[in-house]
Amino acid sequence: MESLFILIPIALVFVAIAIRIFFWAVKSGQFEDLDTEAKRILFDDEPKAKKPPAAAQAENGVNTAVKKSLDTKVIPEPTENKRCTATTQKENHV
């Protein structure tokens, strides 16, 4: 019974806050246009503008060149003096 003396005022404060938030939302126009947002998902987005063929070819050429340069790895040829063997690796790291 004693807990009701605390819980009822807390509940009334929550109700008052909820009513204030509701009236603020109505006053600020949050409920003005409910149909547009509901129908927006049904429509497709606007198609993007197509690029001219020359620009597309130039872009593809650059992308291909960049892709080829990223795909190829340059591995230096070992010289006779700097050949790496298992024994020299162990000696260098010890």
N, C-alpha and C positions, 0 to 999 in steps of 0.2 A: 504494500500500500504506500509505503514511503517513497518508493521509486517513482510512483506516478507523479509526485510533486516535482520531480526533476524532468521526467519524460514528456509530460504534457506541455510545459512551456517550451521545451526544445522543439517539439513537433509544431507548435504554433509559430515559432520563429522560422522554421523551414517552410511552412505554408506561406507565410508573409513574404519570404524571399522569392518563392516560386511565383506568387501572384505579381510581385513587382517586375520580375524578369519577363513574364508574359505580357504585361501592359507595356513595358519598354519595347518589346519586339513588335507589338502591334503599332505602337506610335512611330517607330522608326521605319516602318514599311516592309518588314520581313515577310509578311503574308500578302503582299500586293499581287504578285503574279506567280501563281503556283502551276499554271498550265504549261508555260514555256519551258521550265526546267524539266518537267515530266516528259515532254515530247522531244526534247533535245537529243536524247539518246537514240531515238528512232531514225534520225537523219544522218546521212553520211557526211563526213568531213569534206570540205572543199578540196578538189584535186589540185595538186601542186602544178605550177606552170612548167611546161615542157621546155627543155633547153634546145637551142638550135643544134643541128647535127654536127656542125664544125666544132662547137664547144664541147659536145659530148665525146667526139673523137679525140680531141686534144686531151681531155680529162682522162680518157681511157688509156691513152699513150703514156701519160705521166704515171698513172696508177700501175700500169704494166711494168714500166721501167723501175719504179720503186719496189714493186713486188719482186721482180727478178733480182734486184740488188740485195734485198733482204733474204731471199732464198739461197743465194750462193754464199758460201763461206770460203774465205781465202785461208788456205793452210800453207804456211811457209815450208819450203823444202828444207830438210835438215842438211847441213853441210857436213863434210867429213870430220871437221874438228869438233863440231858440237852435237854429235850423235848422242842420243840419250838411250842409255841401256839401263837395265834393272840395277846393275852394280853401281853405276854413277849416280842414279837417283838416291840409292841408299846412302852413299857417301856424302851427298850434298845435304841431305836432311838430317844427318846425325850430328 
